[in-house]
Structure formats: C-alpha cells, structure tokens
Amino acid sequence: MEPSGADIPAPPAPSPPPNPPAPAYQDRSTGLLVFGIIEIAGGALAALAIPLVLLSAVLMRRAGDTAMPLRGLAVTLLSYALFAVVLVTLGIGATQAKRWAWALNLIVSWIWLIGGILVTILLVALLPSGVMAGMRAAAAQHPEAPPASAGFMAVMVTFMIVVAAVFLIVLPLIFLLFYRSKNVEQTCRHRDPVERWTDRCPLPVLAMALLAASGAAYYFLVGFTTPLFPFFGRYLTGLPGTAAFLVFAAVDAYVAYSLFRIRVAGWWVALTSVTFRFLSLVFTIGRGNLMEAYSRIGWSHQQLQAMSANPMFQGNVVLWWGMTFLVLYLGFLIWLKRYFRAPTSPGYTGSSDSLPNQMQPGS
C-alpha cells in the first residue's frame, strides 16, 4: 500500500549558513588614523618652515650677517615644500587605510631610520666642535659680552643631540614598528582590496626605485642651483657641472623606471652609475679644493669664511658623508640582484615582515 501524502516526512529545514570566520588579524584603523594625523601635522610644520626660512634670510641680510646664498635658499625652500607634500599625502593615505600608503610609509620609515642614525652620528662627532667654534667667533665679535660657561654649553649640546635623536631615531623607529606589523598590513589590504601600483613589484625594489627617483630630482635641482660636481680629483662647476648633474639625473630617472618595471638592465645601469660616483668621490677626497670651487660658482668671501668655519666643510666631511651613503646604497643594490633572477608575477604583493625579507630569491 502506497503511503499517503500525509505520511511522507517533511524535508529537514535548511540549516543557517555558518558564521563567517573571524578575521585572522586585529583591525588597526584607529592606529592608522593616529599615525596619519601625526604625518599631516608634520607636513603642516614643514610648510610653516618655508615662510620662517624666508623671514630669517631677509632679517640676516638686513642685519648685514652672512646669509644663505640665494641658490642654497631655493634648494632649502623646495626641500621643505617637498617634505610637506609627501607627509600630507602619506598622512591622508594612512587615515584612509590605503595599500599604497602602507607600502610607502614602510619604505619611508626604513629610509628615515637609517638616514637618521647616520645624521645623529654626524652630529655627535661635529656638533661639540661646531658649538665651540661658534662661541669663539661670538667672543671675538663681542668681547664685552660675558663668555658662556663650558658647563652650560655642554648641557646645550647634549640637549640638541637628544632632541635630534628623538626625531631622527626614536620617531622613525616607532613608525617602522607600527607599519611593519602584519595587523596594519592586513587592515589596509582588507579596507582597500583593489590592487595598487605599489603592489606591482617587491617592496625592496620599490624602495630602490623611489631612492633613484629622489636622486634624479635632487641632481636636477642642484644642477641649476649649485653646479659643483666632484669628478676624479677636481670639481666641475658652471656649465660642465650642470651638464654632469643633468646626465646623472637622467640616469637615475631611467634606473627608477626600469627598477619599477623589474628590468635587469636598470639594475646594471644603477650598479655602473653608483660605482662611477663612488670612485669619483674617492679620487676627489683630499685632492679637490672645495672652497675654491664654491668661489667659482659665485659665493662671496664672507660666505666662504662662514663655510670654512663650519665643521661640516672641514676635513672633507661632506665627501666622506657622501661616500658613506654611496657605500650603503651600493650594498643594498647588490643585495637587490636576487629579485632579478626570475620574472616577478605582476600580481605580487609583498609581506610586511621587513624590507630585506619581502620575497624569497627568484620567487
């Protein structure tokens, strides 16, 4: 006997869909907002420094003191303007949890920290002697004024070094520890799921490309404002100096583009260019006359005297500083060769562990 319709059991009710798994990261949107606001505030301070530098230059000229040359003043003002634009842009991107802002902030934090350590070491080595030289110059110009005590000057120098270390080491270290966190990275990736231009190459390669682009902008600017190029034992000034800077600006621009496209030709051009500049600096240290070169580009006798009293321009400190940077740059570039052994997937997205560990060689 066939069962009636009433005897047929009803199908079981569908079970509710399982709850989505909890995200495997902690949302750091609030932290991104805080750090973004700090960067925007830093950009505002950099913009505020522009009129202050102009006012200081005007007052120094009216008082008859040694003022910064107009070309150097232009470089300083443009540098502050660039800092302001970069910081505000990165800050806005961080507040919106953009993937490109996370990547660029991580790169900038590394560069800021490494550069800050070098600058702090330079200050520790040169600031005490520079302050003492300034005290002697002030005492010679104003013999009636009571001399400052050595203890007071030591406290002032220590305070200046500590403040510099806070802004050049402690602050970038805090930024680095925040932006290299996997939680921060995943927050940006989930809130901004669209692939961005910073995802198209490994972060270390992107960092080198940005350094090369910055170098191109710097060489282009200095080529027209302070054309003084160290070239194997002497300084090229005037039109030859400008031409040398423009050539290397073009080279660095090509390197930046090629590295961003993961082209090994750009890596070889970068290696050749950096090696050339390094050797040129080595041959120029102890042989080129820096003061004479500055006089050839129009600096006054008063400005040259002020420069010669500055510890930065004594003992070829500037050249040694440039050579130290080039050594670090060259070492990073050689380490970077591992990323050019095999094609990189266009959809690559790096990990935030650290810049030197973004990607396994040849992957």
C-alpha positions as CSV (number, residue, x, y, z in Angstrom):
1,M,0.0,0.0,0.0
2,E,1.5,3.3,-1.1
3,P,1.9,5.8,1.8
4,S,-0.4,8.8,1.6
5,G,0.9,12.3,1.3
6,A,0.3,12.9,4.9
7,D,2.6,10.0,5.8
8,I,5.6,11.4,3.8
9,P,8.0,13.1,6.2
10,A,8.7,16.8,5.5
11,P,12.2,17.6,4.3
12,P,14.5,19.0,7.0
13,A,14.7,22.7,7.3
14,P,17.9,24.1,5.8
15,S,20.5,24.9,8.4
16,P,21.5,28.5,8.7
17,P,24.8,29.4,6.9
18,P,27.8,29.2,9.1
19,N,29.1,32.4,10.5
20,P,32.0,33.8,8.5
21,P,35.3,33.1,10.1
22,A,36.7,35.8,12.3
23,P,39.5,37.8,10.6
24,A,42.9,36.5,11.4
25,Y,44.2,40.0,12.2
26,Q,43.4,42.8,14.6
27,D,42.0,45.9,12.9
28,R,44.4,48.8,13.2
29,S,42.2,51.5,11.7
30,T,42.5,53.7,14.8
31,G,46.3,53.4,14.8
32,L,46.4,54.3,11.1
33,L,44.2,57.4,11.8
34,V,46.5,58.5,14.6
35,F,49.7,58.0,12.6
36,G,48.2,59.7,9.6
37,I,47.2,62.7,11.7
38,I,50.8,62.9,13.0
39,E,52.2,62.8,9.4
40,I,49.7,65.5,8.3
41,A,50.8,67.7,11.3
42,G,54.5,67.1,10.3
43,G,53.7,68.2,6.8
44,A,52.0,71.3,8.1
45,L,55.1,72.1,10.2
46,A,57.3,71.6,7.1
47,A,55.1,74.1,5.2
48,L,55.2,76.5,8.1
49,A,59.0,76.4,7.9
50,I,59.0,77.9,4.4
51,P,58.0,81.5,5.4
52,L,60.1,81.2,8.6
53,V,63.2,80.5,6.5
54,L,62.4,83.4,4.1
55,L,61.9,85.7,7.1
56,S,65.2,84.6,8.6
57,A,67.1,85.2,5.4
58,V,65.6,88.7,5.0
59,L,66.5,89.6,8.6
60,M,70.0,88.3,8.3
61,R,70.6,90.3,5.1
62,R,69.2,93.5,6.7
63,A,71.4,93.0,9.7
64,G,74.5,92.5,7.5
65,D,75.2,89.0,8.7
66,T,76.2,86.1,6.4
67,A,73.0,84.9,4.8
68,M,72.5,81.7,2.9
69,P,73.2,82.2,-0.8
70,L,70.0,82.6,-2.9
71,R,70.6,79.3,-4.7
72,G,71.0,77.4,-1.5
73,L,68.0,79.2,-0.2
74,A,66.0,77.9,-3.2
75,V,67.1,74.3,-2.5
76,T,66.1,74.6,1.1
77,L,62.7,76.1,0.4
78,L,61.9,73.5,-2.3
79,S,63.0,70.7,0.1
80,Y,60.6,71.9,2.8
81,A,57.8,72.1,0.2
82,L,58.5,68.6,-1.0
83,F,58.6,67.3,2.6
84,A,55.2,69.0,3.3
85,V,53.6,67.5,0.2
86,V,55.0,64.0,0.9
87,L,54.0,63.9,4.6
88,V,50.5,65.3,4.0
89,T,49.9,62.8,1.1
90,L,51.1,59.8,3.1
91,G,49.1,61.0,6.1
92,I,45.9,61.3,4.2
93,G,46.5,57.9,2.7
94,A,47.1,56.4,6.1
95,T,43.9,57.8,7.6
96,Q,42.1,56.1,4.7
97,A,44.0,52.8,5.2
98,K,45.2,52.8,1.6
99,R,47.5,50.0,0.4
100,W,49.9,52.3,-1.3
101,A,50.1,54.5,1.9
102,W,51.1,51.4,3.9
103,A,53.8,50.4,1.4
104,L,55.2,53.9,1.1
105,N,55.1,54.6,4.8
106,L,57.0,51.3,5.5
107,I,59.7,52.3,2.9
108,V,60.0,55.9,4.2
109,S,60.3,54.6,7.8
110,W,63.2,52.4,6.9
111,I,65.0,55.2,5.0
112,W,64.2,57.8,7.7
113,L,65.6,55.5,10.4
114,I,68.8,54.6,8.5
115,G,69.4,58.2,7.5
116,G,68.6,59.4,11.0
117,I,71.2,57.1,12.5
118,L,73.9,58.4,10.2
119,V,72.9,62.0,10.8
120,T,72.9,61.5,14.6
121,I,76.4,60.0,14.5
122,L,77.5,63.0,12.4
123,L,76.0,65.4,14.9
124,V,77.7,63.7,17.9
125,A,81.0,63.9,16.0
126,L,80.7,67.5,14.8
127,L,78.3,69.4,17.0
128,P,80.6,69.9,20.0
129,S,83.4,71.4,17.9
130,G,80.9,73.4,15.9
131,V,79.4,75.0,19.0
132,M,82.8,75.8,20.4
133,A,83.8,77.4,17.2
134,G,80.7,79.5,17.3
135,M,81.5,80.5,20.9
136,R,84.9,81.7,19.9
137,A,83.6,83.6,16.9
138,A,80.9,85.3,19.1
139,A,83.5,86.2,21.7
140,A,85.8,87.8,19.0
141,Q,82.9,89.9,17.7
142,H,81.5,90.9,21.0
143,P,84.4,91.0,23.6
144,E,82.4,93.0,26.0
145,A,79.8,90.2,26.4
146,P,80.4,87.7,29.3
147,P,81.5,84.3,27.9
148,A,79.2,81.3,28.3
149,S,80.3,78.7,30.7
150,A,81.6,75.4,29.4
151,G,79.1,73.5,31.6
152,F,76.2,75.4,30.0
153,M,77.5,74.7,26.5
154,A,77.9,71.0,27.3
155,V,74.2,70.9,28.5
156,M,73.0,72.7,25.4
157,V,74.9,70.4,23.1
158,T,73.6,67.3,24.9
159,F,70.1,68.7,24.7
160,M,70.4,69.3,20.9
161,I,71.8,65.8,20.3
162,V,69.0,64.2,22.4
163,V,66.3,66.2,20.5
164,A,67.9,65.2,17.2
165,A,68.0,61.5,18.2
166,V,64.3,61.6,19.2
167,F,63.2,62.9,15.8
168,L,65.8,61.0,13.7
169,I,65.9,57.7,15.5
170,V,63.1,57.2,18.1
171,L,60.3,58.6,16.0
172,P,61.1,56.7,12.8
173,L,61.6,53.5,14.8
174,I,58.1,53.9,16.2
175,F,56.7,54.4,12.7
176,L,58.6,51.4,11.4
177,L,57.4,49.1,14.2
178,F,53.8,50.2,13.5
179,Y,53.8,49.9,9.7
180,R,55.7,46.6,9.6
181,S,53.0,45.0,11.7
182,K,51.0,42.3,9.9
183,N,47.9,43.6,11.5
184,V,48.5,47.0,9.9
185,E,49.2,45.4,6.5
186,Q,46.1,43.2,6.7
187,T,43.9,46.2,7.8
188,C,45.0,48.1,4.7
189,R,44.6,45.1,2.4
190,H,41.0,44.4,3.6
191,R,39.9,48.0,3.7
192,D,41.5,48.7,0.3
193,P,41.1,45.4,-1.7
194,V,42.0,46.9,-5.1
195,E,45.5,46.3,-6.4
196,R,47.6,49.4,-6.3
197,W,50.7,50.5,-8.2
198,T,52.8,49.7,-5.1
199,D,51.8,46.0,-5.4
200,R,53.4,45.6,-8.8
201,C,57.0,45.0,-7.6
202,P,58.6,43.8,-4.3
203,L,58.9,46.4,-1.7
204,P,62.7,46.4,-1.6
205,V,62.8,47.0,-5.4
206,L,60.2,49.7,-5.0
207,A,62.3,51.3,-2.3
208,M,65.3,51.4,-4.5
209,A,63.2,52.8,-7.4
210,L,62.0,55.6,-5.1
211,L,65.5,56.4,-4.0
212,A,66.6,56.6,-7.6
213,A,63.7,58.9,-8.4
214,S,64.6,61.1,-5.5
215,G,68.2,61.2,-6.7
216,A,67.1,62.3,-10.1
217,A,65.0,65.2,-8.7
218,Y,67.9,66.2,-6.4
219,Y,70.5,66.1,-9.2
220,F,68.2,68.1,-11.5
221,L,67.7,70.8,-8.8
222,V,71.3,71.0,-7.7
223,G,72.5,71.1,-11.3
224,F,70.8,74.5,-11.7
225,T,71.3,75.9,-8.2
226,T,74.7,74.6,-7.1
227,P,76.6,73.1,-10.0
228,L,79.5,71.6,-8.2
229,F,80.2,68.0,-9.2
230,P,83.2,66.0,-7.8
231,F,84.9,64.4,-10.7
232,F,88.0,62.3,-10.1
233,G,90.1,64.8,-8.1
234,R,88.6,68.1,-9.1
235,Y,85.2,69.9,-9.1
236,L,83.2,70.6,-12.2
237,T,81.5,74.0,-11.9
238,G,79.5,76.2,-14.2
239,L,78.2,74.6,-17.4
240,P,80.3,71.4,-17.1
241,G,79.0,70.9,-13.6
242,T,75.4,71.5,-14.6
243,A,75.8,69.0,-17.5
244,A,77.2,66.3,-15.2
245,F,74.3,66.7,-12.8
246,L,71.7,66.6,-15.6
247,V,73.3,63.5,-17.1
248,F,73.1,61.6,-13.7
249,A,69.6,63.0,-13.2
250,A,68.6,61.3,-16.5
251,V,70.4,58.1,-15.5
252,D,68.7,57.9,-12.1
253,A,65.3,58.6,-13.8
254,Y,65.9,55.7,-16.1
255,V,67.0,53.5,-13.2
256,A,63.9,54.4,-11.3
257,Y,61.6,53.5,-14.2
258,S,63.5,50.3,-15.0
259,L,63.6,49.0,-11.4
260,F,59.9,49.6,-11.0
261,R,59.3,47.5,-14.2
262,I,61.7,44.8,-12.8
263,R,64.1,45.1,-15.7
264,V,67.6,43.8,-15.1
265,A,69.1,46.4,-17.4
266,G,68.1,49.1,-14.9
267,W,69.9,47.2,-12.2
268,W,73.1,47.1,-14.2
269,V,72.9,50.8,-15.1
270,A,72.4,51.6,-11.4
271,L,75.4,49.5,-10.4
272,T,77.6,51.1,-13.0
273,S,76.4,54.6,-12.1
274,V,76.9,54.2,-8.4
275,T,80.3,52.6,-8.8
276,F,81.3,55.6,-11.0
277,R,80.2,58.1,-8.4
278,F,81.8,56.2,-5.6
279,L,85.2,56.1,-7.4
280,S,84.9,59.8,-8.3
281,L,84.4,60.7,-4.7
282,V,87.3,58.6,-3.6
283,F,89.7,60.3,-6.0
284,T,88.3,63.8,-5.0
285,I,88.8,63.4,-1.3
286,G,91.9,65.2,-0.3
287,R,92.6,66.5,-3.8
288,G,89.8,68.8,-4.8
289,N,89.6,72.3,-3.3
290,L,86.1,72.7,-2.1
291,M,86.4,76.4,-1.1
292,E,87.8,77.4,-4.5
293,A,85.0,75.5,-6.2
294,Y,82.4,77.4,-4.2
295,S,84.1,80.7,-5.1
296,R,83.9,79.8,-8.8
297,I,80.1,79.4,-8.6
298,G,79.7,82.9,-7.1
299,W,79.9,82.6,-3.4
300,S,81.2,85.8,-1.6
301,H,84.3,86.0,0.6
302,Q,82.1,86.4,3.6
303,Q,80.0,83.3,2.8
304,L,83.2,81.3,2.2
305,Q,84.6,82.3,5.5
306,A,81.4,81.2,7.3
307,M,81.5,77.9,5.4
308,S,85.2,77.3,6.3
309,A,84.3,77.7,10.0
310,N,81.6,75.1,9.7
311,P,82.9,71.7,10.8
312,M,80.8,70.1,8.0
313,F,83.1,71.6,5.4
314,Q,86.4,70.8,7.2
315,G,88.4,67.6,6.6
316,N,86.2,66.7,3.6
317,V,83.4,65.7,5.9
318,V,80.8,66.3,3.1
319,L,82.7,64.0,0.8
320,W,83.1,61.3,3.4
321,W,79.4,61.6,4.2
322,G,78.5,61.2,0.5
323,M,80.8,58.2,0.2
324,T,79.2,56.5,3.3
325,F,75.8,56.9,1.7
326,L,77.0,55.5,-1.6
327,V,78.5,52.5,0.1
328,L,75.2,51.7,1.8
329,Y,73.4,52.4,-1.5
330,L,75.8,50.1,-3.4
331,G,75.4,47.3,-0.8
332,F,71.7,47.5,-0.9
333,L,71.8,47.5,-4.7
334,I,74.0,44.4,-4.8
335,W,71.7,42.6,-2.3
336,L,68.8,43.5,-4.6
337,K,70.1,41.5,-7.5
338,R,68.2,38.4,-6.2
339,Y,64.9,39.9,-7.3
340,F,66.1,40.0,-11.0
341,R,66.9,36.3,-11.4
342,A,63.4,35.3,-12.5
343,P,60.3,37.2,-13.7
344,T,58.1,38.5,-10.9
345,S,54.4,38.0,-11.1
346,P,52.5,41.2,-11.9
347,G,50.1,40.5,-9.1
348,Y,52.9,40.2,-6.4
349,T,52.1,41.7,-3.1
350,G,54.8,41.9,-0.5
351,S,54.8,40.8,3.1
352,S,55.5,43.4,5.8
353,D,58.0,41.4,7.9
354,S,60.8,43.7,6.9
355,L,62.2,45.2,3.7
356,P,65.0,42.8,3.4
357,N,62.6,39.8,3.7
358,Q,59.8,40.7,1.4
359,M,60.3,37.9,-1.0
360,Q,62.4,34.8,-1.4
361,P,65.0,34.9,-4.1
362,G,63.8,34.0,-7.5
363,S,60.2,33.7,-6.5
